[in-house]
Amino acid sequence: MNFRQHAKLPMRTTIALLTFFFCQASQEGFAQDIPRTVTGTWADYDPHAEPLEVEVVREESDGGIITRYIRYVVGTFAGKKTKVAAFYAFPEKAKALPGIIQVHGGGQFARKQSVQFYAARGYAAIAVNWGEKVIDQADDPNTDWQGIPAGFLDPKHHNGVEASEGTIHRKAHPWNSSWILYAAATRRAITFLEQQAECDGDRIGLQGHSMGGRLTVLTAIDPRIKAASPSVGGSGFLYTDIAGIPNSARRMAAGPERDLYLKTLACQHYWPLVRCPVMFLGATNDFNSPMEFVLRGFNSIPEVTQSRTSFTPHMNHRFTADNMMARIRWFDTHLKKSFAFPATAKATLDLNAPDGIPVFTVRPDLSGPHKLERVEIYYGYDRDPRARFWRSAEVERDGNTFSAPCPVMNTGEPLFAFANVIYETGEKIKMPPGYSDNSLLTITSEYRKAYPHQLQKAGVKATVIRLRLIDDFAHGWRDWARVAENNREHWNFETHKINDPAFVGPKDAKLALEITTTEPGETLAVVIDTDRWRGYTGRKPTQYVALVKLETAGTQSVTLAMNQFKSEADEALSSYDFATSLILTPGQKLRPKTVKKPWKGQIPKFANLRWEGGEFMPRPRPYLRSGSSAADADAVFRDEFNRAVDESVEREEQDRE
């Protein structure tokens, strides 16, 4: 099991191994040796202990880049020797380059192009195929977990610490969880890079997406990692309620297994142990790493001032090229010393403005060589960050300070605000597959929030009113998340704007818009999602689709009554109150059985998206289960505020040490 096997500690090694195998044979002895902390979980693990036994399955050379398909030993667990496959790439004739480890996400696999991208930028890069999927040829030797539950094949990923068929231990233990095995495979990838002539083992970085983001956090406590960049995964606190939303935590049965899992595998207990600088790539509406949870964990890094975040607004589980640039330049900064990375912008949220409207102020770092392109300020109200609409504020500049009013509609709800600072680096670089070449770099400012009792105590006034115009597109698509925006068959434009209290549809209103197309016979799908991610309300998340046949090309007006939006079960939408997002996309994407013809023309243009008719009515609190007490939900914010104060005091004490 790769326990420490240093020459200076032969007795400890022997005892550790004997203890391990004794635990396999004796349930009583096993129960006494279960680690119950993060440090205890990894205390007797040595990633150098067992030979890697590297196999080179295939090697190719193209454009000065050597790419190898390899396998290496992760470790021997309960007598089973496990191996993972990987892609490894580096420039020809390279020596002592910085290294990059890439960790793929759930349902994904290691990709050759990803390591070739970093090799072209002067790195020795390895992508670990922990999920077992085929990554090159079907009959290649691949990742083999030897029947231990892990990966995507049978037996599949085992999240918890409880014993199950094939797990390493027969009683609850952290090493029963697949997460630990994947993290061990990642630590062994560090060992692999250390042993390659092309790589400088003292300059190794680590990045991972989604499940790989969590694995990045689990692995970044290894002191051999000198820079890390998790994305949309690894926030921690997922089994904790979102502040002000009862029962919103992920479900896991209460009991000793849950307690053990949280103490040894939850990322909130890993963040304080990370000592390398971290760049977290996030999406403001991500389902897997809610924004407040990310920042709560991120801010517990001992050297948080050396780390940064870069959040893409309106997106879920993905980001744009200027945010991806932050990751690329992060490694250039910390592993190559070839880039000057700006500091996080300082920010304040003033609740005491004379007119009662809060003001968010940002002071970006202008000391470096990069030109400031612009500052974007965002604010929103929804308690659930996954459904929150981030309003674009009107920013004013006064010297090197940028500010914007952040008006509220209801002082009984919280206010959240942040800014994105966009720099022009002056160098357009080739980006990874899926991103256009880019020279812009986006860094997210300090994040600020105000709880209802703070807003009320400060005398903040509710000034926002209900509106019928949703979007006139005068600012283009700034309030939307665009996916496949240049793909004629798969473009998908989504906004959470109709979840903002000002833009919620009036009772019995119709949704209207103008659309301009270039080809006849197209079918548009207009989609309203309700209660997405709000399972805690007891209501069922549902997607309602209205299909619009556009027989002729050119500009046409579209008006849709509420009952034209139908679910997959042919149920009609009955209220806009619980809408979480609005989507515009080709009809065949959502209803392929009904719409056979894919979109053929250019990406359409939209105008004057609005509500027509109907009556503005008070909206129920969308995060509450029917019959729940609003007072109980609001009381949580005082506890959250007190906890935040306590954490701030603790941080100040640590800073003085």
MARPAKE-588474 format. One line per 2 residues: for each residue x, y, z of C-alpha. Coordinates in nm, 2 decimals. Example, Ala and Ser with C-alpha at 12.3 -4.5 7.8 and 13.67 -1.06 7.14 Angstrom:
1.23:-0.45:0.78 | 1.37:-0.11:0.71
//
This chain:
0.00:0.00:0.00 | 0.30:0.23:-0.05
0.36:0.29:0.32 | 0.68:0.48:0.39
0.98:0.27:0.32 | 1.28:0.49:0.39
1.62:0.33:0.46 | 1.64:0.51:0.79
1.31:0.37:0.91 | 1.30:0.00:0.84
1.13:-0.09:1.17 | 0.85:0.16:1.11
0.80:0.03:0.76 | 0.78:-0.33:0.88
0.53:-0.24:1.15 | 0.32:-0.04:0.91
0.30:-0.33:0.66 | 0.23:-0.58:0.93
-0.04:-0.36:1.07 | -0.20:-0.33:0.73
-0.21:-0.70:0.66 | -0.32:-0.77:1.01
-0.61:-0.53:0.96 | -0.71:-0.73:0.66
-0.73:-1.05:0.87 | -0.87:-0.91:1.19
-1.17:-0.69:1.20 | -1.11:-0.60:1.56
-0.76:-0.48:1.50 | -0.87:-0.31:1.18
-1.12:-0.09:1.36 | -0.85:0.05:1.60
-0.63:0.17:1.32 | -0.87:0.37:1.11
-0.73:0.72:1.04 | -0.98:1.00:1.13
-0.80:1.31:0.99 | -0.66:1.41:0.65
-0.31:1.39:0.78 | -0.37:1.06:0.94
-0.52:0.92:0.61 | -0.20:1.00:0.42
0.05:0.97:0.71 | 0.19:0.62:0.61
0.16:0.66:0.24 | 0.49:0.70:0.05
0.45:0.77:-0.33 | 0.81:0.66:-0.38
0.78:0.33:-0.20 | 0.69:0.10:-0.49
0.86:0.09:-0.83 | 0.65:0.26:-1.11
0.72:-0.02:-1.35 | 0.66:0.22:-1.64
0.53:0.06:-1.96 | 0.56:0.26:-2.29
0.27:0.12:-2.50 | 0.32:0.36:-2.79
0.53:0.66:-2.89 | 0.48:0.92:-3.16
0.65:1.23:-3.28 | 0.48:1.52:-3.45
0.59:1.88:-3.49 | 0.88:1.85:-3.25
0.66:1.70:-2.97 | 0.71:1.35:-2.84
0.39:1.18:-2.71 | 0.39:0.85:-2.52
0.10:0.63:-2.42 | 0.22:0.48:-2.09
0.11:0.28:-1.79 | 0.25:0.29:-1.44
0.19:0.12:-1.11 | -0.03:0.31:-0.86
0.03:0.06:-0.58 | -0.04:-0.28:-0.44
-0.36:-0.28:-0.23 | -0.48:-0.59:-0.05
-0.24:-0.79:-0.27 | -0.36:-0.64:-0.59
-0.12:-0.44:-0.81 | -0.31:-0.15:-0.97
-0.21:0.04:-1.28 | -0.32:0.36:-1.46
-0.27:0.46:-1.82 | -0.17:0.81:-1.91
-0.05:1.03:-2.19 | 0.29:1.19:-2.15
0.43:1.46:-2.39 | 0.73:1.68:-2.40
0.94:1.88:-2.66 | 1.21:1.68:-2.84
1.55:1.70:-2.68 | 1.41:1.87:-2.38
1.58:1.86:-2.04 | 1.47:1.98:-1.69
1.14:2.15:-1.80 | 0.87:2.24:-1.56
0.60:1.97:-1.53 | 0.22:1.97:-1.55
-0.02:1.70:-1.43 | -0.37:1.70:-1.57
-0.66:1.52:-1.41 | -0.97:1.46:-1.61
-1.33:1.49:-1.48 | -1.63:1.27:-1.43
-1.73:1.06:-1.74 | -1.42:1.19:-1.92
-1.08:1.05:-2.00 | -0.71:1.15:-2.05
-0.67:1.34:-2.38 | -0.36:1.34:-2.60
-0.42:1.70:-2.72 | -0.42:1.83:-2.37
-0.06:1.72:-2.29 | 0.05:1.82:-2.64
-0.07:2.17:-2.57 | 0.14:2.21:-2.27
0.44:2.04:-2.43 | 0.42:2.30:-2.71
0.44:2.56:-2.44 | 0.76:2.42:-2.29
0.63:2.17:-2.03 | 0.66:1.80:-1.97
0.30:1.71:-1.93 | 0.11:1.40:-1.81
-0.26:1.33:-1.82 | -0.38:1.05:-1.59
-0.65:0.82:-1.71 | -0.80:0.73:-1.37
-1.15:0.66:-1.52 | -1.05:0.36:-1.73
-1.21:0.47:-2.05 | -1.03:0.39:-2.38
-0.80:0.68:-2.47 | -0.62:0.55:-2.78
-0.68:0.21:-2.94 | -0.94:-0.03:-2.80
-0.71:-0.32:-2.74 | -0.44:-0.11:-2.56
-0.34:-0.20:-2.21 | -0.54:0.05:-2.00
-0.60:0.15:-1.64 | -0.67:-0.16:-1.42
-0.80:-0.12:-1.07 | -0.79:-0.50:-1.02
-1.16:-0.52:-0.92 | -1.13:-0.26:-0.66
-1.43:-0.02:-0.70 | -1.30:0.28:-0.89
-1.33:0.44:-1.23 | -1.63:0.42:-1.47
-1.63:0.05:-1.55 | -1.76:-0.23:-1.33
-1.72:-0.21:-1.03 | -1.77:0.16:-1.07
-1.67:0.47:-0.86 | -1.72:0.41:-0.48
-1.77:0.75:-0.32 | -1.80:0.66:0.05
-1.57:0.50:0.30 | -1.80:0.21:0.39
-1.69:-0.14:0.30 | -1.83:-0.29:-0.01
-1.75:-0.58:-0.24 | -1.40:-0.54:-0.36
-1.30:-0.25:-0.13 | -0.95:-0.26:0.02
-1.09:-0.28:0.38 | -1.37:-0.48:0.53
-1.48:-0.20:0.76 | -1.53:0.17:0.71
-1.20:0.32:0.61 | -1.09:0.63:0.40
-0.89:0.40:0.17 | -1.22:0.23:0.07
-1.32:0.54:-0.12 | -1.22:0.57:-0.49
-1.12:0.93:-0.43 | -0.82:0.82:-0.23
-0.71:0.58:-0.50 | -0.74:0.85:-0.77
-0.54:1.09:-0.55 | -0.28:0.82:-0.50
-0.26:0.77:-0.88 | -0.21:1.15:-0.91
0.07:1.15:-0.65 | 0.23:0.87:-0.84
0.22:1.09:-1.15 | 0.43:1.34:-0.96
0.68:1.06:-0.89 | 0.68:0.97:-1.26
0.76:1.33:-1.36 | 1.04:1.34:-1.09
1.21:1.05:-1.26 | 1.20:1.19:-1.62
1.50:1.36:-1.76 | 1.27:1.60:-1.95
1.13:1.73:-1.62 | 1.26:1.93:-1.33
1.10:1.76:-1.03 | 1.11:2.08:-0.82
0.88:2.26:-1.07 | 0.56:2.06:-1.10
0.21:2.20:-1.13 | -0.13:2.03:-1.11
-0.46:2.10:-1.27 | -0.80:1.92:-1.28
-1.15:1.98:-1.39 | -1.48:1.88:-1.21
-1.40:1.55:-1.03 | -1.04:1.63:-1.14
-1.08:1.96:-0.96 | -1.16:1.78:-0.64
-0.86:1.55:-0.70 | -0.64:1.85:-0.75
-0.74:1.98:-0.40 | -0.69:1.63:-0.25
-0.34:1.61:-0.41 | -0.22:1.97:-0.37
-0.13:1.90:-0.01 | 0.16:1.70:-0.15
0.46:1.94:-0.10 | 0.60:1.84:-0.43
0.33:2.04:-0.61 | 0.45:2.40:-0.66
0.13:2.54:-0.82 | -0.22:2.42:-0.86
-0.53:2.50:-1.06 | -0.86:2.32:-0.98
-1.17:2.41:-1.18 | -1.54:2.37:-1.10
-1.46:2.10:-0.84 | -1.30:2.08:-0.49
-1.49:2.35:-0.31 | -1.58:2.14:-0.01
-1.88:2.20:0.21 | -2.11:2.01:-0.03
-2.27:1.83:0.26 | -2.35:2.17:0.43
-2.66:2.37:0.37 | -2.63:2.67:0.15
-2.68:2.97:0.38 | -3.04:3.06:0.43
-3.17:2.75:0.24 | -3.28:2.47:0.48
-3.21:2.11:0.36 | -3.00:2.22:0.06
-2.70:2.00:0.15 | -2.61:1.70:-0.05
-2.76:1.38:0.10 | -2.55:1.12:0.28
-2.70:0.90:0.55 | -2.60:1.01:0.90
-2.38:0.79:1.10 | -2.01:0.71:1.17
-1.94:0.65:0.80 | -2.06:0.99:0.71
-1.85:1.15:0.99 | -1.54:0.96:0.88
-1.60:1.06:0.52 | -1.63:1.43:0.60
-1.32:1.43:0.83 | -1.09:1.25:0.58
-1.23:1.32:0.23 | -1.42:1.65:0.24
-1.22:1.92:0.06 | -1.28:2.18:0.34
-1.03:1.98:0.55 | -0.77:1.98:0.27
-0.77:2.35:0.18 | -0.60:2.46:0.51
-0.31:2.21:0.43 | -0.24:2.34:0.09
0.09:2.53:0.08 | 0.13:2.60:-0.30
-0.03:2.90:-0.48 | -0.37:2.81:-0.62
-0.56:2.95:-0.92 | -0.92:2.84:-0.89
-1.12:2.85:-1.22 | -1.49:2.88:-1.15
-1.83:2.93:-1.30 | -2.07:3.15:-1.11
-2.36:2.91:-1.16 | -2.17:2.59:-1.12
-2.36:2.29:-0.98 | -2.05:2.11:-0.85
-1.88:2.39:-0.67 | -2.12:2.66:-0.56
-1.95:2.99:-0.55 | -1.99:3.07:-0.18
-1.85:2.72:-0.10 | -1.55:2.77:-0.33
-1.46:3.10:-0.16 | -1.52:2.97:0.19
-1.27:2.68:0.12 | -1.03:2.89:-0.08
-1.00:3.16:0.19 | -0.88:2.90:0.43
-0.55:2.85:0.24 | -0.28:2.97:0.47
-0.12:3.18:0.20 | -0.45:3.29:0.03
-0.30:3.63:-0.08 | -0.07:3.43:-0.31
-0.36:3.26:-0.48 | -0.63:3.38:-0.72
-0.97:3.30:-0.86 | -1.12:3.35:-1.20
-1.50:3.31:-1.24 | -1.69:3.31:-1.56
-2.03:3.48:-1.51 | -2.35:3.31:-1.60
-2.18:2.98:-1.68 | -2.23:2.63:-1.53
-1.93:2.40:-1.52 | -1.74:2.57:-1.80
-1.56:2.90:-1.86 | -1.44:3.13:-2.14
-1.10:3.18:-2.30 | -1.00:3.48:-2.09
-1.06:3.28:-1.77 | -0.88:2.98:-1.91
-0.59:3.22:-1.98 | -0.56:3.27:-1.60
-0.47:2.90:-1.56 | -0.22:2.90:-1.84
-0.04:3.21:-1.72 | -0.06:3.09:-1.36
0.18:2.81:-1.44 | 0.40:3.03:-1.65
0.42:3.26:-1.34 | 0.50:3.00:-1.08
0.68:2.73:-1.28 | 0.86:2.93:-1.54
0.89:3.28:-1.38 | 0.81:3.41:-1.72
0.49:3.61:-1.65 | 0.40:3.88:-1.40
0.06:3.78:-1.26 | -0.16:4.07:-1.13
-0.28:4.07:-0.77 | -0.64:4.02:-0.67
-0.83:4.35:-0.68 | -0.94:4.49:-0.35
-1.31:4.55:-0.31 | -1.56:4.70:-0.07
-1.94:4.70:-0.05 | -2.06:5.02:0.11
-2.41:4.99:0.26 | -2.42:5.34:0.39
-2.46:5.55:0.08 | -2.68:5.86:0.13
-2.94:5.75:-0.12 | -2.97:5.40:0.04
-2.83:5.22:-0.26 | -2.52:4.99:-0.19
-2.21:5.07:-0.38 | -1.94:4.82:-0.48
-1.59:4.96:-0.53 | -1.29:4.79:-0.68
-0.92:4.88:-0.68 | -0.74:4.66:-0.94
-0.37:4.60:-0.95 | -0.22:4.84:-1.20
0.14:4.80:-1.10 | 0.23:4.54:-1.36
0.31:4.55:-1.72 | -0.03:4.45:-1.85
-0.28:4.71:-1.98 | -0.61:4.72:-1.80
-0.88:4.64:-2.06 | -1.19:4.69:-1.84
-1.35:4.62:-1.51 | -1.69:4.44:-1.49
-1.89:4.45:-1.17 | -2.17:4.19:-1.10
-2.43:4.17:-0.83 | -2.72:3.94:-0.75
-2.96:3.83:-0.49 | -3.06:3.46:-0.51
-2.96:3.26:-0.21 | -2.87:2.96:-0.43
-2.56:3.05:-0.64 | -2.65:2.78:-0.89
-2.97:2.97:-0.99 | -2.85:3.33:-0.92
-2.87:3.59:-1.20 | -2.56:3.81:-1.19
-2.66:4.16:-1.30 | -2.41:4.37:-1.49
-2.36:4.69:-1.30 | -2.30:5.03:-1.46
-1.93:5.09:-1.38 | -1.78:5.44:-1.33
-1.40:5.51:-1.31 | -1.24:5.76:-1.08
-0.87:5.75:-1.13 | -0.77:5.39:-1.04
-1.09:5.32:-0.86 | -1.40:5.16:-1.02
-1.74:5.16:-0.86 | -2.10:5.08:-0.93
-2.44:5.10:-0.76 | -2.60:4.77:-0.66
-2.96:4.84:-0.60 | -3.18:4.58:-0.42
-3.54:4.49:-0.45 | -3.60:4.34:-0.11
-3.39:4.40:0.20 | -3.50:4.06:0.33
-3.28:3.89:0.08 | -2.90:3.90:0.07
-2.68:4.09:-0.17 | -2.37:3.95:-0.34
-2.11:4.13:-0.55 | -1.78:4.08:-0.72
-1.58:4.22:-1.01 | -1.39:4.07:-1.30
-1.07:4.26:-1.39 | -0.97:4.20:-1.75
-0.62:4.27:-1.87 | -0.47:4.29:-2.21
-0.15:4.09:-2.19 | -0.03:4.20:-2.53
0.04:3.85:-2.65 | -0.22:3.64:-2.82
-0.14:3.27:-2.75 | -0.27:2.95:-2.89
-0.53:2.81:-2.66 | -0.63:2.45:-2.57
-0.88:2.28:-2.80 | -1.23:2.43:-2.76
-1.10:2.79:-2.70 | -1.02:3.06:-2.95
-0.67:3.21:-2.95 | -0.67:3.49:-2.69
-0.46:3.76:-2.53 | -0.70:3.87:-2.25
-0.66:3.76:-1.89 | -0.95:3.77:-1.63
-0.90:3.78:-1.26 | -1.18:3.79:-1.01
-1.18:4.05:-0.73 | -1.24:4.01:-0.37
-1.60:3.89:-0.31 | -1.84:4.07:-0.09
-2.19:3.99:0.05 | -2.44:4.16:0.28
-2.69:3.97:0.49 | -3.05:4.09:0.53
-3.00:4.22:0.88 | -2.70:4.41:0.77
-2.89:4.57:0.48 | -3.18:4.66:0.72
-2.95:4.80:0.99 | -2.77:5.02:0.74
-3.09:5.17:0.61 | -3.06:5.03:0.26
-3.36:5.11:0.05 | -3.54:4.87:-0.19
-3.54:5.06:-0.52 | -3.56:4.79:-0.79
-3.90:4.75:-0.96 | -4.06:4.48:-1.17
-3.99:4.51:-1.54 | -4.15:4.37:-1.86
-3.84:4.41:-2.09 | -3.61:4.11:-2.02
-3.34:4.20:-2.28 | -3.32:4.44:-2.57
-2.97:4.30:-2.66 | -2.82:4.65:-2.66
-2.53:4.50:-2.48 | -2.52:4.19:-2.70
-2.52:3.86:-2.50 | -2.35:3.99:-2.18
-2.63:3.85:-1.96 | -2.62:3.50:-2.12
-2.42:3.19:-2.11 | -2.34:3.09:-2.47
-2.24:2.73:-2.56 | -2.14:2.62:-2.91
-2.21:2.98:-3.01 | -2.08:2.93:-3.37
-2.22:2.58:-3.43 | -2.52:2.61:-3.65
-2.68:2.29:-3.52 | -2.60:2.31:-3.15
-2.59:2.67:-3.04 | -2.74:2.72:-2.69
-2.80:3.05:-2.53 | -2.91:3.06:-2.16
-2.99:3.32:-1.90 | -3.09:3.31:-1.54
-3.24:3.66:-1.58 | -3.60:3.54:-1.55
-3.51:3.42:-1.20 | -3.41:3.78:-1.09
-3.70:3.92:-0.89 | -3.73:4.22:-1.13
-3.77:4.00:-1.44 | -3.99:3.72:-1.31
-4.29:3.68:-1.55 | -4.62:3.84:-1.45
-4.91:3.60:-1.38 | -5.06:3.48:-1.71
-4.82:3.69:-1.92 | -4.70:3.59:-2.27
-4.33:3.57:-2.36 | -4.25:3.77:-2.68
-3.95:3.83:-2.90 | -3.83:3.91:-3.25
-3.60:3.67:-3.43 | -3.41:3.71:-3.76
-3.31:3.40:-3.95 | -3.13:3.34:-4.29
-3.31:3.01:-4.40 | -3.67:2.91:-4.42
-3.81:2.61:-4.23 | -3.62:2.65:-3.91
-3.76:2.54:-3.57 | -3.67:2.74:-3.26
-3.69:2.59:-2.91 | -3.77:2.84:-2.63
-3.71:2.67:-2.30 | -3.81:2.76:-1.94
-3.64:2.55:-1.67 | -3.81:2.55:-1.33
-3.66:2.46:-1.00 | -3.33:2.34:-1.14
-3.11:2.24:-0.84 | -3.39:2.32:-0.60
-3.47:1.97:-0.50 | -3.47:2.09:-0.14
-3.81:2.26:-0.20 | -3.98:1.92:-0.27
-4.08:2.04:-0.61 | -3.96:1.85:-0.92
-3.72:2.03:-1.15 | -3.89:2.04:-1.49
-3.80:2.17:-1.83 | -4.08:2.32:-2.04
-4.02:2.36:-2.41 | -4.22:2.57:-2.67
-4.14:2.49:-3.03 | -4.16:2.77:-3.28
-4.18:2.69:-3.65 | -4.03:2.96:-3.86
-4.16:2.89:-4.21 | -3.99:3.19:-4.38
-3.65:3.36:-4.34 | -3.61:3.71:-4.22
-3.74:3.89:-3.91 | -4.04:3.75:-3.74
-4.23:3.82:-3.42 | -4.29:3.54:-3.18
-4.55:3.54:-2.89 | -4.58:3.24:-2.66
-4.86:3.18:-2.41 | -4.76:3.01:-2.08
-4.95:2.69:-2.18 | -4.75:2.65:-2.49
-4.45:2.55:-2.28 | -4.48:2.18:-2.24
-4.28:1.93:-2.04 | -4.16:1.59:-2.17
-4.47:1.45:-2.02 | -4.68:1.70:-2.21
-4.77:1.90:-1.89 | -4.81:2.27:-1.95
-4.62:2.54:-1.75 | -4.86:2.69:-1.49
-4.65:2.96:-1.33 | -4.33:3.16:-1.39
-4.27:3.19:-1.01 | -4.02:2.91:-0.99
-3.84:2.96:-1.32 | -3.46:2.93:-1.29
-3.35:3.00:-1.65 | -3.45:3.07:-2.01
-3.29:2.89:-2.31 | -3.29:2.97:-2.68
-3.17:2.68:-2.90 | -3.25:2.48:-3.21
-3.56:2.27:-3.18 | -3.41:1.94:-3.27
-3.17:1.96:-2.98 | -3.46:1.95:-2.73
-3.73:1.76:-2.92 | -3.55:1.54:-3.17
-3.85:1.30:-3.20 | -4.07:1.59:-3.31
-3.82:1.81:-3.50 | -3.63:1.60:-3.76
-3.46:1.88:-3.95 | -3.15:2.04:-3.79
-3.09:2.41:-3.79 | -2.94:2.50:-4.13
-2.90:2.88:-4.14 | -2.67:3.12:-3.97
-2.70:3.17:-3.59 | -3.02:3.38:-3.55
-3.04:3.73:-3.41 | -3.28:3.82:-3.14
-3.44:4.14:-3.02 | -3.69:4.28:-2.77
-3.73:3.98:-2.54 | -4.02:4.08:-2.31
-4.33:3.99:-2.11 | -4.66:4.09:-2.26
-4.99:4.12:-2.06 | -5.05:3.95:-1.73
-5.04:4.10:-1.38 | -4.75:4.15:-1.15
-4.81:3.95:-0.83 | -4.60:3.89:-0.52
-4.36:3.60:-0.58 | -4.33:3.32:-0.33
-3.98:3.27:-0.19 | -3.85:3.02:-0.45
-3.61:2.85:-0.22 | -3.87:2.76:0.04
-4.05:2.43:0.06 | -4.43:2.48:0.07
-4.53:2.54:0.43 | -4.18:2.61:0.55
-4.10:2.90:0.79 | -3.94:3.20:0.63
-3.83:3.31:0.97 | -3.63:2.99:1.02
-3.46:3.04:0.68 | -3.37:3.40:0.76
-3.23:3.32:1.10 | -2.96:3.11:0.93
-2.80:3.43:0.80 | -2.73:3.56:1.15
-2.55:3.23:1.22 | -2.37:3.26:0.89
-2.26:3.61:0.97 | -2.13:3.52:1.31
-1.94:3.23:1.16 | -1.78:3.46:0.90
-1.68:3.70:1.18 | -1.52:3.42:1.38
-1.33:3.30:1.07 | -1.21:3.65:1.00
-1.08:3.69:1.36 | -0.91:3.35:1.33
-0.75:3.45:1.00 | -0.61:3.77:1.15
-0.46:3.58:1.44 | -0.29:3.34:1.20
-0.16:3.63:1.00 | 0.01:3.77:1.31
0.18:3.45:1.40
//
